Amino acid sequence: MRLLIQRVSEASVTVGDQTVGAIGPGLLVLVGVTHSDTEAIEDRMADKLVKLRIFNDAEGKMNKSVIDVQGDVLAVSQFTLFADASSGNRPSYTAAARPEQASAAFDRFIAKLSAKLGRAVPTGVFGADMKVRLLNDGPVTIWLDSDTLFS
């Protein structure tokens, strides 16, 4: 599983002309699922995400988590996080999980995040053509890959 995490002042995702998810201050998380992901990995990644200290404390140091600042999380499934452009100019996506596996894993991940935050986590629409808007705060962008975190 791969997460691209952006600390945001606000973020939203639209499908067509309808906003399907929006948050104020918090985290926009792009979520990629691969074939070898398990429920244990989903849980560990959700735990890492909500405890990641990337919000400023009173002294301006990144020392607070999204839980500490009572921030929101907007999650968007994105298979292109597993793109492989090492050969040629057209990326391969064979490392990304098939849609049926990825959809179920994404839903479980969102349920785990919601439970850890104690509130619903808005999302995009799995498999849809989405437009994501964000105002990156910092800018702060963090990459988490379960292969490097838990191997």
C-alpha positions in Angstrom: 0.0 0.0 0.0 1.2 3.5 -0.8 0.0 6.7 0.6 0.8 10.2 -0.7 -0.2 12.5 2.1 -0.6 16.2 1.8 -1.2 18.6 4.7 -3.9 20.9 3.5 -5.8 24.0 4.5 -8.7 22.6 2.4 -9.3 19.9 -0.2 -12.2 18.6 -2.3 -12.9 16.0 -4.9 -15.6 16.3 -7.6 -17.0 13.8 -10.1 -18.7 15.5 -13.0 -20.1 18.7 -11.5 -20.8 17.2 -8.1 -18.5 17.6 -5.1 -18.4 14.2 -3.5 -16.0 14.9 -0.7 -14.5 18.0 0.9 -12.6 19.0 4.1 -11.1 22.0 5.8 -7.7 21.8 7.5 -6.3 18.3 7.6 -4.9 15.7 5.3 -5.6 14.8 1.6 -4.5 11.2 1.2 -4.0 9.5 -2.2 -4.2 5.7 -1.7 -2.7 3.1 -3.9 -3.3 -0.7 -3.4 -1.1 -3.5 -4.6 -1.6 -7.3 -4.9 0.2 -8.2 -1.7 -1.7 -5.8 0.6 -3.4 -7.5 3.6 -5.8 -6.3 6.2 -2.9 -6.1 8.7 -1.1 -3.7 6.3 -4.2 -1.6 5.9 -4.5 -1.3 9.7 -0.9 -0.4 10.2 -1.0 2.2 7.4 -4.2 3.7 8.9 -2.5 3.8 12.3 0.7 5.4 10.9 -1.4 8.0 9.1 -3.4 9.2 12.0 -0.3 9.3 14.3 2.0 11.0 11.8 3.2 14.2 13.4 3.2 16.7 10.6 1.2 19.6 12.1 2.9 22.5 13.9 2.8 22.8 17.6 2.9 26.2 19.4 6.6 26.6 18.7 6.2 25.9 15.0 7.6 22.4 15.0 5.9 19.6 13.3 5.0 17.7 16.4 1.2 17.1 16.2 -0.9 14.5 14.5 -4.2 15.0 12.6 -5.9 13.6 15.7 -4.1 16.1 18.0 -5.3 19.1 15.8 -8.7 17.5 15.2 -8.1 17.8 11.5 -10.1 16.0 8.8 -8.9 13.4 6.3 -10.1 13.2 2.6 -9.0 9.9 0.9 -8.9 9.3 -2.8 -8.0 5.9 -4.4 -5.3 6.3 -7.0 -3.9 3.2 -8.8 -1.3 5.4 -10.5 0.8 5.5 -7.3 2.0 2.1 -8.5 3.0 3.3 -11.9 6.3 1.9 -13.3 7.9 4.1 -15.8 11.3 2.4 -15.8 10.9 1.0 -19.3 9.7 3.2 -22.2 7.5 6.2 -21.9 4.2 4.6 -21.2 3.9 3.6 -17.5 2.9 0.1 -16.6 0.3 -0.4 -13.8 0.7 -4.1 -13.3 1.8 -3.6 -9.7 -1.6 -2.0 -8.9 -4.2 -4.3 -7.5 -7.1 -5.3 -9.8 -10.1 -3.0 -9.3 -12.2 -5.6 -7.3 -9.3 -6.2 -4.9 -8.4 -2.5 -4.7 -11.9 -1.4 -4.1 -12.4 -3.8 -1.2 -9.0 -2.9 0.3 -9.7 0.8 0.0 -13.1 0.4 1.7 -11.5 -1.5 4.6 -8.8 1.2 4.9 -11.4 3.9 5.1 -13.4 2.0 7.7 -10.2 1.7 9.8 -9.3 5.4 9.4 -12.9 6.4 10.4 -12.7 4.2 13.5 -9.3 5.6 14.5 -10.5 9.2 13.9 -13.9 8.7 15.5 -15.7 10.2 12.5 -16.5 9.5 8.8 -13.7 10.0 6.3 -15.0 11.5 3.0 -13.7 9.9 -0.2 -13.7 10.2 -3.9 -15.6 7.7 -6.0 -13.6 4.5 -6.7 -12.8 4.2 -10.4 -14.4 7.5 -11.4 -12.7 10.3 -13.3 -12.2 12.7 -10.5 -11.0 16.3 -10.1 -9.1 16.9 -6.9 -8.5 20.4 -5.6 -6.3 21.2 -2.7 -4.5 24.0 -0.9 -1.3 22.4 0.3 -0.3 23.8 3.7 3.4 24.3 4.1 3.8 22.7 1.6 4.0 19.4 3.3 3.9 16.2 1.3 4.8 12.8 2.7 5.2 9.5 0.9 4.5 6.2 2.9 5.1 2.8 1.3 4.2 -0.3 3.3 7.1 -2.2 1.7 9.7 0.2 3.2 7.8 0.8 6.5 7.1 -2.7 7.5 9.7 -4.9 5.7 
